[in-house]
Amino acid sequence: MEREIWFEKILWSYMPCHWKGWAAMAAVMAPTLAAIFLARHMAFALGYENDGWLVLPIFLSGWLSMLFIAKRHS
């Protein structure tokens, strides 16, 4: 069975060309954004004012997982 093409490679990035590509992006972006907002809220509630570093590992995990999915389905 062949893999379905959900993303097209354009220059150095992947763009969704199928509805499943858009769904995969939403399925990765929604929990990533929720985790970023929750981490920032929890840091503020605990009294940490400089919490910008929390965004980086959460963002990188979402970006790398989306890159893996896009590369596999292109």
DRENDREN-726857 format. One record per atom (N, C-alpha, C): atom name; residue number from 1; residue in one letter; chain; x, y, z. Coordinates in nm, 3 decimals, decimal comma. Last residue first. Layout:
REM residues N
+------+------+------+-------+---------+---------+---------+
| name | resi | resn | chain |       u |       v |       w |
+------+------+------+-------+---------+---------+---------+
|   CA |  NUM |    A |     A |       X |       Y |       Z |
...
+------+------+------+-------+---------+---------+---------+
REM end
This chain:
REM residues 74
+------+------+------+-------+---------+---------+---------+
| name | resi | resn | chain |       u |       v |       w |
+------+------+------+-------+---------+---------+---------+
|    N |   74 |    S |     A |   0,483 |   1,337 |   0,208 |
|   CA |   74 |    S |     A |   0,503 |   1,423 |   0,093 |
|    C |   74 |    S |     A |   0,555 |   1,342 |  -0,024 |
|    N |   73 |    H |     A |   0,459 |   1,222 |   0,462 |
|   CA |   73 |    H |     A |   0,344 |   1,222 |   0,372 |
|    C |   73 |    H |     A |   0,361 |   1,320 |   0,256 |
|    N |   72 |    R |     A |   0,702 |   1,263 |   0,593 |
|   CA |   72 |    R |     A |   0,656 |   1,126 |   0,567 |
|    C |   72 |    R |     A |   0,544 |   1,122 |   0,464 |
|    N |   71 |    K |     A |   0,710 |   1,538 |   0,619 |
|   CA |   71 |    K |     A |   0,812 |   1,471 |   0,538 |
|    C |   71 |    K |     A |   0,767 |   1,329 |   0,502 |
|    N |   70 |    A |     A |   0,493 |   1,582 |   0,789 |
|   CA |   70 |    A |     A |   0,492 |   1,638 |   0,654 |
|    C |   70 |    A |     A |   0,594 |   1,569 |   0,564 |
|    N |   69 |    I |     A |   0,577 |   1,449 |   1,023 |
|   CA |   69 |    I |     A |   0,455 |   1,408 |   0,956 |
|    C |   69 |    I |     A |   0,455 |   1,457 |   0,810 |
|    N |   68 |    F |     A |   0,812 |   1,596 |   1,082 |
|   CA |   68 |    F |     A |   0,819 |   1,452 |   1,061 |
|    C |   68 |    F |     A |   0,696 |   1,402 |   0,985 |
|    N |   67 |    L |     A |   0,704 |   1,852 |   1,119 |
|   CA |   67 |    L |     A |   0,801 |   1,829 |   1,014 |
|    C |   67 |    L |     A |   0,814 |   1,681 |   0,981 |
|    N |   66 |    M |     A |   0,548 |   1,806 |   1,346 |
|   CA |   66 |    M |     A |   0,482 |   1,842 |   1,220 |
|    C |   66 |    M |     A |   0,576 |   1,822 |   1,102 |
|    N |   65 |    S |     A |   0,753 |   1,752 |   1,531 |
|   CA |   65 |    S |     A |   0,654 |   1,648 |   1,501 |
|    C |   65 |    S |     A |   0,580 |   1,679 |   1,371 |
|    N |   64 |    L |     A |   0,888 |   1,998 |   1,527 |
|   CA |   64 |    L |     A |   0,956 |   1,877 |   1,482 |
|    C |   64 |    L |     A |   0,858 |   1,764 |   1,451 |
|    N |   63 |    W |     A |   0,687 |   2,172 |   1,628 |
|   CA |   63 |    W |     A |   0,745 |   2,194 |   1,496 |
|    C |   63 |    W |     A |   0,812 |   2,068 |   1,443 |
|    N |   62 |    G |     A |   0,640 |   2,069 |   1,886 |
|   CA |   62 |    G |     A |   0,532 |   2,075 |   1,787 |
|    C |   62 |    G |     A |   0,585 |   2,089 |   1,646 |
|    N |   61 |    S |     A |   0,896 |   2,103 |   1,997 |
|   CA |   61 |    S |     A |   0,837 |   1,969 |   1,990 |
|    C |   61 |    S |     A |   0,722 |   1,965 |   1,889 |
|    N |   60 |    L |     A |   0,929 |   2,382 |   1,976 |
|   CA |   60 |    L |     A |   1,017 |   2,291 |   1,901 |
|    C |   60 |    L |     A |   0,960 |   2,150 |   1,892 |
|    N |   59 |    F |     A |   0,730 |   2,475 |   2,155 |
|   CA |   59 |    F |     A |   0,723 |   2,507 |   2,013 |
|    C |   59 |    F |     A |   0,808 |   2,411 |   1,930 |
|    N |   58 |    I |     A |   0,835 |   2,375 |   2,394 |
|   CA |   58 |    I |     A |   0,702 |   2,333 |   2,350 |
|    C |   58 |    I |     A |   0,686 |   2,357 |   2,201 |
|    N |   57 |    P |     A |   1,085 |   2,504 |   2,413 |
|   CA |   57 |    P |     A |   1,078 |   2,357 |   2,401 |
|    C |   57 |    P |     A |   0,941 |   2,306 |   2,355 |
|    N |   56 |    L |     A |   0,988 |   2,792 |   2,403 |
|   CA |   56 |    L |     A |   1,081 |   2,731 |   2,308 |
|    C |   56 |    L |     A |   1,073 |   2,578 |   2,303 |
|    N |   55 |    V |     A |   0,829 |   2,871 |   2,617 |
|   CA |   55 |    V |     A |   0,768 |   2,856 |   2,486 |
|    C |   55 |    V |     A |   0,858 |   2,776 |   2,392 |
|    N |   54 |    L |     A |   0,986 |   2,913 |   2,838 |
|   CA |   54 |    L |     A |   0,896 |   2,798 |   2,837 |
|    C |   54 |    L |     A |   0,840 |   2,769 |   2,698 |
|    N |   53 |    W |     A |   1,119 |   3,152 |   2,814 |
|   CA |   53 |    W |     A |   1,193 |   3,031 |   2,781 |
|    C |   53 |    W |     A |   1,103 |   2,908 |   2,776 |
|    N |   52 |    G |     A |   0,950 |   3,347 |   2,917 |
|   CA |   52 |    G |     A |   0,962 |   3,332 |   2,772 |
|    C |   52 |    G |     A |   1,034 |   3,206 |   2,729 |
|    N |   51 |    D |     A |   0,902 |   3,423 |   3,176 |
|   CA |   51 |    D |     A |   0,870 |   3,285 |   3,140 |
|    C |   51 |    D |     A |   0,880 |   3,262 |   2,990 |
|    N |   50 |    N |     A |   0,953 |   3,624 |   3,405 |
|   CA |   50 |    N |     A |   1,031 |   3,600 |   3,284 |
|    C |   50 |    N |     A |   1,012 |   3,454 |   3,242 |
|    N |   49 |    E |     A |   0,793 |   3,597 |   3,633 |
|   CA |   49 |    E |     A |   0,764 |   3,703 |   3,537 |
|    C |   49 |    E |     A |   0,833 |   3,677 |   3,403 |
|    N |   48 |    Y |     A |   0,643 |   3,366 |   3,830 |
|   CA |   48 |    Y |     A |   0,756 |   3,384 |   3,739 |
|    C |   48 |    Y |     A |   0,719 |   3,488 |   3,634 |
|    N |   47 |    G |     A |   0,425 |   3,306 |   3,992 |
|   CA |   47 |    G |     A |   0,502 |   3,426 |   4,020 |
|    C |   47 |    G |     A |   0,625 |   3,446 |   3,932 |
|    N |   46 |    L |     A |   0,245 |   3,114 |   3,937 |
|   CA |   46 |    L |     A |   0,346 |   3,082 |   4,038 |
|    C |   46 |    L |     A |   0,440 |   3,198 |   4,065 |
|    N |   45 |    A |     A |   0,101 |   3,230 |   3,734 |
|   CA |   45 |    A |     A |   0,031 |   3,203 |   3,860 |
|    C |   45 |    A |     A |   0,130 |   3,172 |   3,973 |
|    N |   44 |    F |     A |   0,292 |   3,231 |   3,531 |
|   CA |   44 |    F |     A |   0,246 |   3,359 |   3,586 |
|    C |   44 |    F |     A |   0,177 |   3,339 |   3,721 |
|    N |   43 |    A |     A |   0,307 |   2,955 |   3,489 |
|   CA |   43 |    A |     A |   0,426 |   3,029 |   3,532 |
|    C |   43 |    A |     A |   0,387 |   3,163 |   3,593 |
|    N |   42 |    M |     A |   0,046 |   2,903 |   3,402 |
|   CA |   42 |    M |     A |   0,095 |   2,842 |   3,526 |
|    C |   42 |    M |     A |   0,219 |   2,915 |   3,578 |
|    N |   41 |    H |     A |   0,043 |   3,049 |   3,161 |
|   CA |   41 |    H |     A |  -0,052 |   3,081 |   3,268 |
|    C |   41 |    H |     A |  -0,003 |   3,026 |   3,401 |
|    N |   40 |    R |     A |   0,241 |   2,921 |   3,016 |
|   CA |   40 |    R |     A |   0,257 |   3,062 |   3,049 |
|    C |   40 |    R |     A |   0,164 |   3,103 |   3,163 |
|    N |   39 |    A |     A |   0,126 |   2,665 |   2,997 |
|   CA |   39 |    A |     A |   0,256 |   2,682 |   3,063 |
|    C |   39 |    A |     A |   0,278 |   2,827 |   3,103 |
|    N |   38 |    L |     A |  -0,110 |   2,723 |   2,853 |
|   CA |   38 |    L |     A |  -0,118 |   2,668 |   2,988 |
|    C |   38 |    L |     A |   0,014 |   2,686 |   3,063 |
|    N |   37 |    F |     A |  -0,005 |   2,815 |   2,609 |
|   CA |   37 |    F |     A |  -0,087 |   2,903 |   2,690 |
|    C |   37 |    F |     A |  -0,097 |   2,854 |   2,835 |
|    N |   36 |    I |     A |   0,135 |   2,581 |   2,527 |
|   CA |   36 |    I |     A |   0,205 |   2,709 |   2,544 |
|    C |   36 |    I |     A |   0,125 |   2,801 |   2,635 |
|    N |   35 |    A |     A |  -0,071 |   2,393 |   2,513 |
|   CA |   35 |    A |     A |   0,038 |   2,372 |   2,607 |
|    C |   35 |    A |     A |   0,116 |   2,501 |   2,632 |
|    N |   34 |    A |     A |  -0,225 |   2,505 |   2,306 |
|   CA |   34 |    A |     A |  -0,284 |   2,488 |   2,439 |
|    C |   34 |    A |     A |  -0,175 |   2,469 |   2,545 |
|    N |   33 |    L |     A |  -0,044 |   2,486 |   2,094 |
|   CA |   33 |    L |     A |  -0,086 |   2,617 |   2,142 |
|    C |   33 |    L |     A |  -0,148 |   2,609 |   2,281 |
|    N |   32 |    T |     A |  -0,033 |   2,203 |   2,082 |
|   CA |   32 |    T |     A |   0,088 |   2,282 |   2,103 |
|    C |   32 |    T |     A |   0,053 |   2,420 |   2,156 |
|    N |   31 |    P |     A |  -0,295 |   2,119 |   2,028 |
|   CA |   31 |    P |     A |  -0,235 |   2,087 |   2,159 |
|    C |   31 |    P |     A |  -0,107 |   2,168 |   2,188 |
|    N |   30 |    A |     A |  -0,316 |   2,257 |   1,765 |
|   CA |   30 |    A |     A |  -0,409 |   2,281 |   1,876 |
|    C |   30 |    A |     A |  -0,349 |   2,242 |   2,012 |
|    N |   29 |    M |     A |  -0,115 |   2,159 |   1,591 |
|   CA |   29 |    M |     A |  -0,112 |   2,297 |   1,638 |
|    C |   29 |    M |     A |  -0,202 |   2,320 |   1,759 |
|    N |   28 |    V |     A |  -0,181 |   1,895 |   1,533 |
|   CA |   28 |    V |     A |  -0,054 |   1,923 |   1,601 |
|    C |   28 |    V |     A |  -0,057 |   2,064 |   1,663 |
|    N |   27 |    A |     A |  -0,427 |   1,912 |   1,412 |
|   CA |   27 |    A |     A |  -0,411 |   1,816 |   1,521 |
|    C |   27 |    A |     A |  -0,280 |   1,837 |   1,596 |
|    N |   26 |    A |     A |  -0,378 |   2,093 |   1,207 |
|   CA |   26 |    A |     A |  -0,466 |   2,134 |   1,317 |
|    C |   26 |    A |     A |  -0,448 |   2,042 |   1,437 |
|    N |   25 |    M |     A |  -0,215 |   1,932 |   1,044 |
|   CA |   25 |    M |     A |  -0,164 |   2,057 |   1,099 |
|    C |   25 |    M |     A |  -0,248 |   2,104 |   1,218 |
|    N |   24 |    A |     A |  -0,394 |   1,729 |   0,983 |
|   CA |   24 |    A |     A |  -0,274 |   1,697 |   1,059 |
|    C |   24 |    A |     A |  -0,214 |   1,823 |   1,121 |
|    N |   23 |    A |     A |  -0,578 |   1,874 |   0,830 |
|   CA |   23 |    A |     A |  -0,621 |   1,813 |   0,956 |
|    C |   23 |    A |     A |  -0,502 |   1,777 |   1,044 |
|    N |   22 |    W |     A |  -0,423 |   1,942 |   0,610 |
|   CA |   22 |    W |     A |  -0,476 |   2,049 |   0,695 |
|    C |   22 |    W |     A |  -0,519 |   1,993 |   0,831 |
|    N |   21 |    G |     A |  -0,380 |   1,682 |   0,518 |
|   CA |   21 |    G |     A |  -0,267 |   1,765 |   0,555 |
|    C |   21 |    G |     A |  -0,310 |   1,879 |   0,646 |
|    N |   20 |    K |     A |  -0,634 |   1,603 |   0,452 |
|   CA |   20 |    K |     A |  -0,569 |   1,535 |   0,565 |
|    C |   20 |    K |     A |  -0,444 |   1,609 |   0,610 |
|    N |   19 |    W |     A |  -0,687 |   1,751 |   0,228 |
|   CA |   19 |    W |     A |  -0,758 |   1,786 |   0,351 |
|    C |   19 |    W |     A |  -0,696 |   1,719 |   0,472 |
|    N |   18 |    H |     A |  -0,386 |   1,843 |   0,061 |
|   CA |   18 |    H |     A |  -0,495 |   1,748 |   0,081 |
|    C |   18 |    H |     A |  -0,563 |   1,786 |   0,211 |
|    N |   17 |    C |     A |  -0,162 |   1,990 |   0,065 |
|   CA |   17 |    C |     A |  -0,234 |   1,988 |  -0,062 |
|    C |   17 |    C |     A |  -0,355 |   1,894 |  -0,055 |
|    N |   16 |    P |     A |   0,038 |   2,194 |   0,274 |
|   CA |   16 |    P |     A |  -0,067 |   2,093 |   0,262 |
|    C |   16 |    P |     A |  -0,139 |   2,105 |   0,128 |
|    N |   15 |    M |     A |   0,384 |   2,229 |   0,209 |
|   CA |   15 |    M |     A |   0,254 |   2,294 |   0,209 |
|    C |   15 |    M |     A |   0,146 |   2,186 |   0,195 |
|    N |   14 |    Y |     A |   0,706 |   2,254 |   0,341 |
|   CA |   14 |    Y |     A |   0,598 |   2,164 |   0,300 |
|    C |   14 |    Y |     A |   0,466 |   2,239 |   0,313 |
|    N |   13 |    S |     A |   1,007 |   2,420 |   0,222 |
|   CA |   13 |    S |     A |   0,899 |   2,395 |   0,316 |
|    C |   13 |    S |     A |   0,794 |   2,301 |   0,257 |
|    N |   12 |    W |     A |   1,191 |   2,503 |   0,038 |
|   CA |   12 |    W |     A |   1,242 |   2,433 |   0,156 |
|    C |   12 |    W |     A |   1,132 |   2,403 |   0,258 |
|    N |   11 |    L |     A |   1,009 |   2,468 |  -0,245 |
|   CA |   11 |    L |     A |   1,138 |   2,521 |  -0,201 |
|    C |   11 |    L |     A |   1,185 |   2,443 |  -0,078 |
|    N |   10 |    I |     A |   0,762 |   2,268 |  -0,146 |
|   CA |   10 |    I |     A |   0,782 |   2,390 |  -0,224 |
|    C |   10 |    I |     A |   0,903 |   2,460 |  -0,165 |
|    N |    9 |    K |     A |   0,624 |   1,958 |  -0,140 |
|   CA |    9 |    K |     A |   0,744 |   2,032 |  -0,103 |
|    C |    9 |    K |     A |   0,762 |   2,148 |  -0,200 |
|    N |    8 |    E |     A |   0,296 |   1,899 |  -0,029 |
|   CA |    8 |    E |     A |   0,386 |   1,919 |  -0,143 |
|    C |    8 |    E |     A |   0,506 |   1,997 |  -0,094 |
|    N |    7 |    F |     A |   0,117 |   1,652 |   0,158 |
|   CA |    7 |    F |     A |   0,195 |   1,776 |   0,153 |
|    C |    7 |    F |     A |   0,278 |   1,779 |   0,026 |
|    N |    6 |    W |     A |  -0,006 |   1,414 |   0,128 |
|   CA |    6 |    W |     A |  -0,081 |   1,517 |   0,198 |
|    C |    6 |    W |     A |  -0,014 |   1,652 |   0,185 |
|    N |    5 |    I |     A |  -0,028 |   1,127 |  -0,043 |
|   CA |    5 |    I |     A |   0,041 |   1,256 |  -0,051 |
|    C |    5 |    I |     A |  -0,048 |   1,362 |   0,013 |
|    N |    4 |    E |     A |  -0,018 |   0,811 |   0,119 |
|   CA |    4 |    E |     A |  -0,093 |   0,918 |   0,057 |
|    C |    4 |    E |     A |  -0,011 |   1,046 |   0,059 |
|    N |    3 |    R |     A |   0,186 |   0,530 |   0,040 |
|   CA |    3 |    R |     A |   0,153 |   0,641 |   0,128 |
|    C |    3 |    R |     A |   0,074 |   0,745 |   0,050 |
|    N |    2 |    E |     A |   0,059 |   0,219 |  -0,087 |
|   CA |    2 |    E |     A |   0,138 |   0,340 |  -0,098 |
|    C |    2 |    E |     A |   0,093 |   0,444 |   0,004 |
|    N |    1 |    M |     A |   0,084 |  -0,117 |   0,000 |
|   CA |    1 |    M |     A |   0,000 |   0,000 |   0,000 |
|    C |    1 |    M |     A |   0,089 |   0,125 |   0,000 |
+------+------+------+-------+---------+---------+---------+
REM end
